[in-house]
Amino acid sequence: MTILDTQTTTFTATSGGKSLATAATFDVINPATGRVFAQAPAVTPDQLDEVFAAAQSAFEDWRTDEKARRAALSAAADVLEARAAELGAVLTAEQGKALADAQIEIHTAVAWLRYFATLEIPREIIRDDADAFEEIIRRPMGVVSAIAPWNFPIVLAMWKIAPALLAGNTIVIKPSPYTPLTTLALGEVLRGVLPDGVLNVVTGPDPLGATMVSHPVPRKVSFTGSTAVGRKVALGAAEGLKRVTLELGGNDPAVVLGDVDVAEVAPQIFWSAFANNGQICLAVKRIYAHESIRADLVDALADIASSVKVGDGAAEGVQLGPVNNLPQLNRVRELVDDAVANGARVAAGGAAGEGEGYFYPPTVLDGLSDSARVVEEEQFGPVLPVVSFTDENDAIALANRSEYGLTASVWSKDVEHATALAAQVDAGQVGVNGHGRGVLPHLPFGGHKSSGIGVENGPWGYNSFCDMQVIAGPPRTTA
């Protein structure tokens, strides 16, 4: 038996480097079967006092030694890398993604840890002359409340954990109730690797998340999830004047110009839309295709969709697993049914399979107007609508006609022209001949408009976990 054997192991919350006992548990469902397969500890809001006290106590020593923090992050990366196969198996069981993709997620989290363990933080000396000395100091805030979503529970947790800890903060993290187990396991395997109280993991149903936001101890809240919940997080944090980073929803467009080689770009666009079953905040969620290539592109996307192997993520050869949870599956069904009822043509997919599990085939829709719900709303599932255009200016206007502005892409053989169009798109990241190609540890990631507040990753993400302090004094140099 291993610590990550879900059939025989009880997963526990982590507080102060130790197991936190809970009186109750809640069900965890395997989306490939639709059945309960494990229990997770239900930490109560009242228990958060103990957890945040442990984090606050650990902060006093953790903040003082940057060299030790870097060494601890490197050691944590080594442990996660060694346990990637076990962690990946748990992730597939609770999230649904193919096992190979689950293991990639663990290794990606390792890469984020290693990036921040070695990130250079230069001194910010503004002035040092015969008249004055001025320096900006980045100070840790204290305790961070972090809430991660169910689509990439470990990677998106690490986007918060790694920079927060490097900056000298301690952290309490809560994963989604749909995917609690892998994050609980993360907390367990890092006990003794990180000092007690530096990383604390709690799980439970609402109102645990709301209490984490409103609790008086944390000075920063980092949240990834839907825009609707993000608004509530912002309101909850405002009462305590907590700093917030909100990485929220997206309805990300791909603008495909008429000069593309359809056979070349179709596979790239397909997987930019359907990886992880489209359950990615930055996935392509709507295509604006020039009318001259639209039919060919739809056919190419539909051919790929029809060839993809969908099934239990733990089974060999499966490329796409189930949708993660029943509410999300029902939303996908509703949006597709609405589109078809209003005249859309189903080029591939279009109906959930029979039997157990939350399966829905990759679905390509054609013949829609831009006002269709499946185009206007974020589907967050395996559905891709294609809308025709003839004028590039209209396409950019349509791409920008959204409350969201997370990522986007422009596709053309003329890279210079595509780059000029990309600069007109109102989004935090815009790819040229690739979608999401800027999602890397050294680049800032964040959205415009209703897609969020602040950024994660790179030195910008690191700075978001710091308070800025100016030191100003008399000259330190000699003439």
CORDALIN-V326446 format. One record per backbone hydrogen bond with DSSP energy under -1.0 kcal/mol. NH is the residue of the N-H (numbers start at 0). CO is the residue of the C=O. E is the energy in kcal/mol with one decimal. If there is no record, write none. Layout:
NH_CO_E, NH_CO_E
//
This chain:
4_1_-1.7, 5_3_-1.0, 7_4_-1.3, 8_4_-2.1, 13_200_-2.1, 14_17_-2.7, 17_14_-1.4, 19_12_-2.1, 25_39_-2.3, 27_37_-2.3, 29_34_-2.6, 32_29_-1.7, 33_29_-2.7, 36_27_-2.7, 37_27_-1.3, 39_25_-2.3, 41_23_-2.6, 42_40_-1.1, 42_202_-3.1, 46_43_-1.0, 47_44_-1.1, 50_46_-1.7, 51_47_-3.1, 52_48_-1.8, 53_49_-1.9, 54_50_-2.0, 55_51_-2.5, 56_52_-2.4, 57_53_-2.1, 58_54_-1.6, 61_57_-2.3, 62_58_-2.2, 63_60_-1.6, 68_64_-1.8, 69_65_-2.4, 70_66_-2.1, 71_67_-2.2, 72_68_-2.3, 73_69_-2.1, 74_70_-2.3, 75_71_-2.4, 76_72_-2.1, 77_73_-1.9, 78_74_-2.0, 79_75_-2.5, 80_76_-2.4, 81_77_-2.0, 82_78_-1.5, 83_80_-1.1, 86_82_-2.8, 87_83_-2.7, 88_84_-1.7, 89_85_-1.7, 90_86_-2.4, 91_87_-2.5, 92_88_-1.9, 93_89_-1.8, 94_90_-2.9, 95_91_-1.6, 98_312_-2.5, 101_97_-2.3, 102_98_-2.4, 103_99_-1.9, 104_100_-2.1, 105_101_-1.7, 106_102_-2.4, 107_103_-2.4, 108_104_-2.1, 109_105_-1.9, 110_106_-2.0, 111_107_-1.9, 112_108_-2.1, 113_109_-2.4, 114_110_-2.3, 115_111_-2.3, 116_112_-2.1, 125_133_-1.9, 126_133_-1.8, 128_131_-2.2, 132_472_-2.2, 133_126_-3.0, 134_470_-2.5, 135_123_-2.7, 136_468_-3.8, 138_466_-3.1, 143_169_-2.3, 144_219_-2.9, 145_171_-2.7, 146_221_-2.4, 147_173_-2.1, 155_151_-2.2, 157_153_-2.3, 158_154_-1.7, 159_156_-1.2, 160_156_-2.9, 161_157_-1.8, 163_159_-1.8, 164_160_-2.6, 165_161_-2.2, 166_162_-2.1, 167_164_-1.2, 168_163_-2.2, 169_141_-2.0, 170_197_-2.6, 171_143_-2.7, 172_199_-2.9, 173_145_-2.5, 178_175_-1.1, 183_179_-2.0, 184_180_-2.8, 185_181_-2.2, 186_182_-2.2, 187_183_-2.0, 188_184_-2.8, 189_185_-1.4, 190_187_-1.2, 192_189_-1.4, 193_189_-2.2, 197_194_-2.0, 199_170_-2.0, 200_13_-1.6, 201_172_-2.3, 207_204_-1.7, 210_206_-2.2, 211_207_-2.0, 212_208_-1.6, 213_209_-2.1, 214_210_-1.8, 218_142_-2.4, 219_142_-1.1, 220_242_-2.7, 221_144_-2.7, 222_244_-2.8, 223_146_-1.9, 224_246_-1.9, 229_225_-2.4, 230_226_-2.0, 231_227_-1.1, 232_228_-2.4, 233_229_-2.5, 234_230_-2.0, 235_231_-2.6, 236_232_-2.5, 237_233_-1.6, 240_237_-1.5, 241_236_-2.2, 242_218_-2.1, 244_220_-2.1, 245_452_-2.5, 246_222_-2.7, 247_450_-2.1, 253_285_-2.0, 254_408_-2.8, 255_287_-3.1, 256_410_-2.5, 259_256_-1.2, 264_260_-2.3, 265_261_-2.6, 268_264_-2.8, 269_265_-2.9, 270_266_-2.2, 271_267_-1.6, 272_268_-1.2, 273_269_-2.8, 274_270_-1.5, 276_273_-1.8, 277_274_-1.4, 278_275_-1.8, 279_277_-1.7, 282_279_-1.7, 283_271_-1.7, 284_251_-3.0, 285_251_-1.3, 286_384_-2.4, 287_253_-2.9, 288_386_-2.5, 289_255_-2.2, 290_388_-2.7, 292_289_-2.0, 293_289_-1.4, 296_292_-2.7, 297_293_-2.8, 298_294_-2.3, 299_295_-2.4, 300_296_-2.7, 301_297_-2.6, 302_298_-2.3, 303_299_-1.9, 304_300_-2.6, 305_301_-2.3, 310_319_-2.1, 314_311_-2.3, 317_314_-1.4, 318_308_-2.5, 319_308_-1.9, 322_357_-3.1, 328_324_-2.1, 329_325_-2.7, 330_326_-1.7, 331_327_-2.2, 332_328_-2.4, 333_329_-2.3, 334_330_-2.4, 335_331_-2.3, 336_332_-2.8, 337_333_-2.3, 338_334_-2.1, 339_335_-2.6, 340_336_-2.4, 341_337_-1.0, 342_339_-1.8, 343_338_-2.5, 344_365_-3.2, 346_363_-2.6, 347_363_-1.2, 357_30_-2.8, 362_381_-2.3, 363_347_-1.4, 364_383_-2.4, 365_344_-2.7, 371_368_-1.5, 374_371_-1.3, 375_371_-2.6, 376_372_-2.9, 382_380_-2.3, 383_362_-2.4, 385_364_-2.1, 386_286_-3.3, 388_288_-1.7, 394_390_-1.9, 395_391_-2.3, 396_392_-2.1, 397_393_-2.6, 398_394_-2.5, 399_395_-1.9, 401_399_-2.3, 407_428_-1.2, 408_252_-1.6, 409_430_-2.3, 410_254_-2.8, 414_412_-1.2, 417_413_-2.6, 418_414_-2.5, 419_415_-1.8, 420_416_-2.1, 421_417_-2.5, 422_418_-1.5, 423_420_-1.7, 424_421_-1.5, 426_424_-1.5, 427_404_-1.5, 428_405_-1.5, 430_407_-2.7, 432_409_-2.8, 438_435_-1.6, 439_437_-1.7, 442_439_-1.7, 444_455_-2.5, 447_404_-3.1, 449_402_-2.8, 450_447_-2.3, 452_245_-1.8, 455_444_-2.7, 457_440_-2.4, 460_456_-2.4, 461_457_-2.1, 462_458_-2.5, 463_459_-1.2, 464_461_-1.8, 465_462_-1.8, 466_138_-3.2, 468_136_-2.6, 470_134_-3.2, 472_132_-2.7
//
